[in-house]
Amino acid sequence: MILLALFLQVDSLSMSQAIDIAFQNSPVYYESRVALDKSRIQFYQSLSNLLPTLNVTGTYTKSEFGDLRSTDYTGALSINMPLFDLDIISSIFIARGELGGNSIQHQADISNLILRIKTGYYNLVNAFELLRSSEVTIERAQENLNLVQAKYDLGSASRLELLQGEVFYLNAQQDRSRARTLEITAQEELRSILGTAGYIYPTDTLVTPELTDMPDLDSLTEILHAMSYEVRIARQLKALSKINLASSYLAFLPRISLFYGYNVSSDTFVFDFQYYRDNAVKNYGISVSFPIFEIKGLIFRYLNAKNDLRRSEFAERRAELETEKQLRTTYYSLRESLDKLQYARKSLDAANEAAVISRERYALGATSFLDFLTAEKSVYDARVSYSSALSDYYVQQTAFSYLLGTLTLEKE
């Protein structure tokens, strides 16, 4: 590890530091934020349609009829303000609903990124623990090999025992090689998430959790329907479909707006504001537009909106069923990981005790060298099982939190 630190840039990171780095470098996070900002701009744009619209036009016309030629300059200034336009009103509600849906999606993107960070971090912690365990096992295997070699040289150990010691040492080397591969894989996974190139060394450790009873699955289902991102997004889409259907109903109503403006015309171009003020024609009133010739389009719009609502209802139900399935599988996986962790802890304690007894018995000549090596191997296997079970428990717990919508970023 010291030599590695001399040649590589080592980043010692806690879990919270890893999350901070990821949200500074992650393109997934910024892409989600940009999408949310875009939907917010679209909502404000739909609100701006309620404001008066100012139009200024100027026209130059040259006419010829035989030998007669004439020129005409016209200018117009008008202000139009919608008084009753359900297309604008419905677009505001739809834009507001889309903003809410993108806000939920942004929260889901944040939670998913945190899930990936924590999973990668836990896997890296587990890989380092396996690597340390393999180093300890190699050290013990080397000591055992030296011991049996000395006995073999003195004639008190057989060739078979010497070969057994060498096999145990070589197997320990293979275990370290596998642990290194696992550590490299976990390193690359976490680097890609954090957007860094340095060697990552996790400073947090995984502690054995206190034994607690799992909550009732039925109560979690009620929480799931209120907190699940997938269900909330599906419900938001259904609400938008309802608004779209209502607007298709009301689209048959007329559109009413107010207008106010000035028109001025001259046969010569005059740049004189007083002239325009004296000769301008003022016009104002109310404009009413009836969609008489748009009936066919409005009917198809209603039919499509009705079909979209039915589809969104089925999509919501599908999202509920899918998340309920995920809840049940994650729930039982978490409970299984907790059981495995308890058994692995007990197995590790028993293996350590058995190894101590076996070493003492072998020193007294009361047990064979193969039995002694088997006890040593059992310690390593139990330590690997415990470390993997502990890491798997934290991964399952994080996935469970994500499913219930409780993985959030504080600054958001």
BELMONOR-V376654 format. One record per backbone hydrogen bond with DSSP energy under -1.0 kcal/mol. CO is the residue of the C=O (numbers start at 0). NH is the residue of the N-H. Records with the same first field share a line. If there is no record, write none. Layout:
CO=NH ; NH
This chain:
0=4
1=5
2=6
3=7
8=198
10=200
12=202
13=17
14=18
15=19
16=20
17=21
18=22
20=24
21=25
25=29
26=30
27=31
28=32
29=33
30=34
31=35
32=36
33=37
34=38
35=39
36=40
37=41
38=42
39=43
40=44
41=45
42=46
43=47
46=49
47=50
52=79
54=77
56=75
58=73
60=71
62=69
64=67
67=64
69=62
71=60
72=265
73=58
74=263
75=56
76=261
77=54
78=259
79=52
80=257
83=255
84=88
85=89
86=90
87=91
88=92
89=93
90=94
91=95
92=96
93=97
94=98
95=99
96=100
97=101
98=102
99=103
100=104
101=105
102=106
103=107
104=108
105=109
106=110
107=111
108=112
109=113
110=114
111=115
112=116
113=117
114=118
115=119
116=120
117=121
118=122
119=123
120=124
121=125
122=126
123=127
124=128
125=129
126=130
127=131
128=132
129=133
130=134
131=135
132=136
133=137
134=138
135=139
136=140
137=141
138=142
139=143
140=144
141=145
142=146
143=147
144=148
145=149
146=150
147=151
148=152
149=153
150=155
157=161
158=162
159=163
160=164
161=165
162=166
163=167
164=168
165=169
166=170
167=171
168=172
169=173
170=174
171=175
172=176
173=177
174=178
175=179
176=180
177=181
178=182
179=183
180=184
181=185
182=186
183=187
184=188
185=189
186=190
187=191
188=192
189=193
190=194 ; 195
198=10
200=12
215=219
216=220
217=221
218=222
219=223
220=224
222=226
223=227
227=231
228=232
229=233
230=234
231=235
232=236
233=237
234=238
235=239
236=240
237=241
238=242
239=243
240=244
241=245
242=246
243=247
244=248
245=249
248=251
249=252
254=288
255=82 ; 83
256=286
257=80
258=284
259=78
260=282
261=76
262=280
263=74
265=72
271=275
272=276
273=277
274=278
275=279
280=262
282=260
284=258
286=256
288=254
289=291
293=297
294=298
295=299
296=300
297=301
298=302
299=303
300=304
301=305
302=306
303=307
304=308
305=309
306=310
307=311
308=312
309=313
310=314
311=315
312=316
313=317
314=318
315=319
316=320
317=321
318=322
319=323
320=324
321=325
322=326
323=327
324=328
325=329
326=330
327=331
328=332
329=333
330=334
331=335
332=336
333=337
334=338
335=339
336=340
337=341
338=342
339=343
340=344
341=345
342=346
343=347
344=348
345=349
346=350
347=351
348=352
349=353
350=354
351=355
352=356
353=357
354=358
355=359
356=360
357=361
358=362
359=363
360=365
367=371
368=372
369=373
370=374
371=375
372=376
373=377
374=378
375=379
376=380
377=381
378=382
379=383
380=384
381=385
382=386
383=387
384=388
385=389
386=390
387=391
388=392
389=393
390=394
391=395
392=396
393=397
394=398
395=399
396=400
397=401
398=402
399=403
400=405
401=404
408=411
